[in-house]
């Protein structure tokens, strides 16, 4: 009797393992992470050095937003003349969540992790109610090509005679 139960349990475990092995690993192209505290659980945060002085920051390992939250993107040349930036418009449900997160976390950073690019961060200085997060620099041409495959470009969504998206301070 005990041997039969053991065999049944082993076979059940093997079946579960085989079913789990067939699942596709979710690899996100873009993830957004909220700044965390140094005192947070070390298993839940990632240390990142940012800026020219390489100051130590900590970001949540679990993203606040991912590819699934992005409605469209708008690429542009960065002011540094070397890299690119991009504006990301979030979907409606994520816009509401973004507004809440930015309302309660002013003064913190929101980090963007994009494939193999170094983490880019923007300061949360006000609630973001329009659902648009702008990363001003640090992206390469290959990242824009990856975005193009995954997200619609804003110009592809606007009617030919309709309004186009423009960045604040770049009109």
BABA-844254 format. One record per residue (C-alpha): residue number from 1; chain; x, y, z. Coordinates in pm, 1 decimal, m for minus. Each point is the difference from the previous one (the first is absolute). Last residue first. Layout:
// residues N
num/chaine/x/y/z
NUM/A/X/Y/Z
...
//
This chain:
// residues 171
num/chaine/x/y/z
171/A/760.0/7177.2/m2962.5
170/A/280.5/m158.5/202.9
169/A/m68.3/137.6/350.6
168/A/m267.2/m260.1/73.5
167/A/20.7/m279.4/m257.4
166/A/m227.3/1.2/m301.3
165/A/m262.4/m253.6/m104.6
164/A/m181.9/50.8/m325.8
163/A/m344.8/142.7/m60.2
162/A/m214.6/m133.4/m280.4
161/A/27.9/52.0/m376.5
160/A/163.6/m336.6/m70.1
159/A/m201.0/m178.5/275.5
158/A/214.7/m78.6/304.0
157/A/79.2/m360.5/87.5
156/A/301.7/m65.3/m223.5
155/A/149.6/334.0/104.5
154/A/2.6/m115.3/363.6
153/A/220.4/m297.5/m88.6
152/A/m169.7/m328.1/85.5
151/A/182.8/m221.8/246.6
150/A/192.7/m329.6/m27.5
149/A/180.6/10.0/m333.2
148/A/51.1/377.9/10.1
147/A/129.4/m26.5/357.1
146/A/269.3/m243.6/m116.4
145/A/102.1/244.6/m274.3
144/A/11.9/281.8/256.2
143/A/221.8/m215.5/220.7
142/A/234.3/m69.6/m292.6
141/A/34.7/375.0/m61.0
140/A/132.3/46.3/353.7
139/A/m166.4/126.0/318.5
138/A/175.5/212.7/262.2
137/A/m207.9/316.0/m23.5
136/A/m315.3/186.7/105.1
135/A/m218.1/m283.0/127.3
134/A/m349.6/144.8/m14.0
133/A/m295.6/m154.7/183.0
132/A/m343.6/80.2/m140.7
131/A/m316.3/m106.8/185.6
130/A/m160.9/345.8/m11.5
129/A/m38.4/26.0/379.2
128/A/364.2/m14.0/101.9
127/A/6.8/129.3/356.9
126/A/292.5/236.7/49.1
125/A/376.7/m6.0/46.8
124/A/59.4/m371.4/m53.9
123/A/363.4/10.0/m105.8
122/A/87.2/m202.2/m307.4
121/A/229.0/m301.0/m13.8
120/A/187.9/m192.9/m265.7
119/A/131.3/m349.5/74.7
118/A/289.2/m93.9/m225.0
117/A/m112.6/m139.0/m335.6
116/A/m4.8/m377.4/m58.5
115/A/m377.7/m51.2/m23.7
114/A/m158.6/324.5/124.6
113/A/m18.1/74.4/370.7
112/A/m176.2/325.1/77.4
111/A/30.5/140.7/350.7
110/A/m250.3/221.0/178.4
109/A/180.5/214.3/253.9
108/A/m129.1/139.3/328.3
107/A/m82.9/360.2/84.7
106/A/m372.8/m56.1/m43.5
105/A/m100.3/m354.7/92.4
104/A/m368.9/23.9/97.5
103/A/m125.4/198.8/m299.4
102/A/234.8/m181.5/m238.8
101/A/m136.4/m338.9/103.0
100/A/m363.7/113.1/m18.3
99/A/43.4/163.8/m340.8
98/A/183.7/m305.2/m131.0
97/A/m284.8/m226.1/118.4
96/A/m256.9/208.7/m186.3
95/A/218.9/7.7/m310.5
94/A/43.6/m377.6/33.7
93/A/m374.8/m60.6/m33.9
92/A/m16.6/233.4/m301.6
91/A/302.2/m134.3/m188.2
90/A/333.2/174.4/48.4
89/A/161.4/241.7/m240.9
88/A/376.6/m39.3/m20.2
87/A/219.0/291.0/m104.7
86/A/341.4/m88.9/m133.3
85/A/356.3/122.7/14.5
84/A/290.6/m55.2/m232.4
83/A/378.4/m1.4/35.3
82/A/295.8/189.7/m137.9
81/A/m107.3/361.2/m52.9
80/A/m14.0/60.8/377.0
79/A/m336.8/173.2/m51.8
78/A/m160.0/m334.0/m77.1
77/A/m138.1/m85.6/m343.2
76/A/m366.3/m99.3/11.7
75/A/m217.9/m309.5/36.0
74/A/m378.7/1.1/62.6
73/A/m156.0/m311.8/151.0
72/A/m344.6/m156.2/9.3
71/A/m250.1/m175.2/231.1
70/A/245.2/m124.9/263.7
69/A/m127.0/m192.7/303.6
68/A/67.7/m347.7/m137.2
67/A/363.6/90.5/m61.4
66/A/48.6/32.3/377.1
65/A/m100.6/221.5/293.4
64/A/70.9/4.7/376.1
63/A/281.6/m246.5/m50.6
62/A/97.8/m244.9/273.8
61/A/366.8/47.5/80.1
60/A/m77.4/327.1/178.1
59/A/276.3/256.2/m49.7
58/A/292.5/104.6/219.9
57/A/231.2/293.0/m59.7
56/A/377.6/38.1/40.5
55/A/154.5/318.8/m138.6
54/A/229.5/m52.4/m295.6
53/A/120.7/365.2/2.6
52/A/m80.8/37.4/m369.9
51/A/m347.7/m132.8/60.4
50/A/m132.0/m333.1/113.5
49/A/123.4/m303.4/193.0
48/A/m265.4/m270.1/33.3
47/A/m77.4/m229.2/295.6
46/A/m288.0/m241.0/m60.8
45/A/m281.3/m44.4/250.7
44/A/m227.3/m285.3/115.2
43/A/258.9/m247.6/129.9
42/A/175.7/279.4/189.0
41/A/m321.2/67.3/199.9
40/A/m31.3/378.0/19.3
39/A/252.4/201.6/204.7
38/A/166.7/150.7/m305.6
37/A/m339.3/137.2/m102.0
36/A/m176.3/m59.4/m330.4
35/A/m24.0/193.4/m324.5
34/A/m288.1/m118.7/m216.6
33/A/70.8/m231.3/m292.3
32/A/m120.4/27.9/m359.8
31/A/50.2/m295.9/m233.3
30/A/62.9/m5.0/m373.0
29/A/85.2/m290.7/m230.8
28/A/m163.7/m254.8/225.3
27/A/96.4/m363.2/m12.4
26/A/m282.2/m225.9/107.6
25/A/122.6/m358.3/7.3
24/A/m230.1/m225.0/m204.7
23/A/m160.0/m285.8/182.0
22/A/90.6/m350.5/m116.4
21/A/222.1/m65.8/300.0
20/A/m292.1/60.7/235.8
19/A/m202.3/m278.5/m157.7
18/A/296.2/m237.3/20.8
17/A/60.6/87.5/364.6
16/A/m366.8/m54.1/84.7
15/A/3.1/m341.8/m173.0
14/A/318.3/m98.2/184.6
13/A/m146.6/104.8/334.3
12/A/m313.8/m205.1/m66.8
11/A/215.4/m299.3/m97.1
10/A/201.2/31.3/321.3
9/A/m315.7/31.8/211.4
8/A/m157.4/m304.9/m164.7
7/A/319.0/m202.1/47.6
6/A/12.0/94.0/369.3
5/A/m368.4/m84.4/47.4
4/A/52.7/m340.1/m161.5
3/A/303.6/m71.5/219.5
2/A/m195.0/86.2/312.5
1/A/m272.2/m248.7/m94.5
//
